[in-house]
Amino acid sequence: MEDRFLKNKTNKVFIIAESFYKSFDLPVVIARLFNTYGPRQSARAVIPTIITQLLNGSKEVRLGSIHPTRDLNYVQDVCKGIIALAKSDKVIGKVINIGSGREVSIEDLAKLIIKQINPDAAIVTEDIRRRPDKSEVERLVCDNSLMKEITGWEPETSLKEGLLKTIEWFNNEENLKRYKGDIYNI
């Protein structure tokens, strides 16, 4: 394995879990979740950032880089994926990706949300909101073929439907108060 792989703490946990499976037959599955979104998501994530700015009345959605792509998955689908893994003995000892296999750019994501909340709003990019070059992942899309093959799981919620459910949750006054749409959360 590459040294770069071993330097990542998450990957070290994978290796430790795998070693306990191989050494002691501990029934382990490593689930790699791709971008999960939905109600109660951290204010640091892009979807709550966009939604809260718009619901707080902003005519501009302030973002960093808008060209990177993400594989976005509604939280309910991800939970069903984890349950599918828990029910299958065929996944023991494996690393399994849970994701849609579809990618969307941050710009297109913002446009989808803007269309639902305030179609007149504009996207504004700000350098202060850009991730450092070495930390930005330009393209993140899941290969979920092993998950489908072993468990038959596939996401059920379309991006549009999941965003509508998420916007609905945020559009509740009590829920929206938990977030500060005018602050850039790092």
Buried (B, 14 or more C-beta within 10 A) or exposed (E): EEEEEEEEEEBEEBBEBBEEBEEEEEEBBBBBBBBBBBBEBEBEEBBBBBBBBBBEEBEEBBBBBBEBBBBBBBBBBBEBBBEBBEEBEBBEBBBBBBBBBBBBBBBEBBBBBBEBBBEEBEBEBEEEBBEEEEEEEEEBBBEBEBBEEBBEBBBEBEBEEBBBBBBEBBEEEEBBEEBEBEEBEE
